[in-house]
Amino acid sequence: MTYQHPDFTLPAELLEQIAEQGFDALPELIRIVINEAMRMERQNHLGVAPYQRSPERRGHGNGFKDHTERTRLGEITFAIPQVRAGGFFPQVLEKGLRSERALTLALAEMYV
């Protein structure tokens, strides 16, 4: 399921899933929140929204790359946004770090 909504509210189907599964739904929620945060970070890095043209554009998006992170909740696979010219890696996941520390810090920063 791909979640793309500008006001960052959870859809009813996801809330129902949380109500039914409880804490078992946490890995999916974390994946959705982190993926959306990475998309927004790439958009800020490029200077334009997807499919927009502007003289202020600082590069071009180039799809997504799967990245699996081991957490206490199990393995979570994120879709890391790519940029053609390179030089972009989301701050949510520290480059080369395969631990939960970066994920925990990112969630804490997003909460604050």
Contacts in CASP RR format, 6 or more apart in sequence:
PFRMAT RR
TARGET T0000
AUTHOR 0000-0000-0000
METHOD contacts of the structure
MODEL  1
MTYQHPDFTLPAELLEQIAEQGFDALPELIRIVINEAMRMERQNHLGVAP
YQRSPERRGHGNGFKDHTERTRLGEITFAIPQVRAGGFFPQVLEKGLRSE
RALTLALAEMYV
3 11 0 8 1.000
3 14 0 8 1.000
3 32 0 8 1.000
3 35 0 8 1.000
3 36 0 8 1.000
4 36 0 8 1.000
4 39 0 8 1.000
5 11 0 8 1.000
8 36 0 8 1.000
10 18 0 8 1.000
14 25 0 8 1.000
14 28 0 8 1.000
14 29 0 8 1.000
14 32 0 8 1.000
17 25 0 8 1.000
17 28 0 8 1.000
18 25 0 8 1.000
18 29 0 8 1.000
26 73 0 8 1.000
27 71 0 8 1.000
27 73 0 8 1.000
27 74 0 8 1.000
27 76 0 8 1.000
30 71 0 8 1.000
30 73 0 8 1.000
30 76 0 8 1.000
30 103 0 8 1.000
30 107 0 8 1.000
31 76 0 8 1.000
31 77 0 8 1.000
31 78 0 8 1.000
33 107 0 8 1.000
33 110 0 8 1.000
34 76 0 8 1.000
34 78 0 8 1.000
34 92 0 8 1.000
34 93 0 8 1.000
34 103 0 8 1.000
34 106 0 8 1.000
34 107 0 8 1.000
35 78 0 8 1.000
35 79 0 8 1.000
37 90 0 8 1.000
37 92 0 8 1.000
37 106 0 8 1.000
37 110 0 8 1.000
38 78 0 8 1.000
38 79 0 8 1.000
38 80 0 8 1.000
38 81 0 8 1.000
38 90 0 8 1.000
38 92 0 8 1.000
38 93 0 8 1.000
39 81 0 8 1.000
41 81 0 8 1.000
41 90 0 8 1.000
41 91 0 8 1.000
41 92 0 8 1.000
42 61 0 8 1.000
42 81 0 8 1.000
42 83 0 8 1.000
42 88 0 8 1.000
42 90 0 8 1.000
43 49 0 8 1.000
43 50 0 8 1.000
45 58 0 8 1.000
45 83 0 8 1.000
45 88 0 8 1.000
46 57 0 8 1.000
46 58 0 8 1.000
46 59 0 8 1.000
46 60 0 8 1.000
46 61 0 8 1.000
46 83 0 8 1.000
47 54 0 8 1.000
47 56 0 8 1.000
47 57 0 8 1.000
47 58 0 8 1.000
48 54 0 8 1.000
48 56 0 8 1.000
48 57 0 8 1.000
50 61 0 8 1.000
59 83 0 8 1.000
59 84 0 8 1.000
59 85 0 8 1.000
60 83 0 8 1.000
60 84 0 8 1.000
60 85 0 8 1.000
61 81 0 8 1.000
61 82 0 8 1.000
61 83 0 8 1.000
61 84 0 8 1.000
62 82 0 8 1.000
62 83 0 8 1.000
62 84 0 8 1.000
63 81 0 8 1.000
63 82 0 8 1.000
64 79 0 8 1.000
64 80 0 8 1.000
64 81 0 8 1.000
64 82 0 8 1.000
65 79 0 8 1.000
65 80 0 8 1.000
65 82 0 8 1.000
66 77 0 8 1.000
66 78 0 8 1.000
66 79 0 8 1.000
66 80 0 8 1.000
67 77 0 8 1.000
67 78 0 8 1.000
67 79 0 8 1.000
67 80 0 8 1.000
67 93 0 8 1.000
68 75 0 8 1.000
68 76 0 8 1.000
68 77 0 8 1.000
68 78 0 8 1.000
69 75 0 8 1.000
69 76 0 8 1.000
69 77 0 8 1.000
69 78 0 8 1.000
69 93 0 8 1.000
69 98 0 8 1.000
69 99 0 8 1.000
69 100 0 8 1.000
69 103 0 8 1.000
70 98 0 8 1.000
70 99 0 8 1.000
70 100 0 8 1.000
71 100 0 8 1.000
71 103 0 8 1.000
72 100 0 8 1.000
76 103 0 8 1.000
78 93 0 8 1.000
80 89 0 8 1.000
80 90 0 8 1.000
80 93 0 8 1.000
81 88 0 8 1.000
81 90 0 8 1.000
82 88 0 8 1.000
89 95 0 8 1.000
91 106 0 8 1.000
92 102 0 8 1.000
92 103 0 8 1.000
92 106 0 8 1.000
93 102 0 8 1.000
93 103 0 8 1.000
93 106 0 8 1.000
94 101 0 8 1.000
94 102 0 8 1.000
END
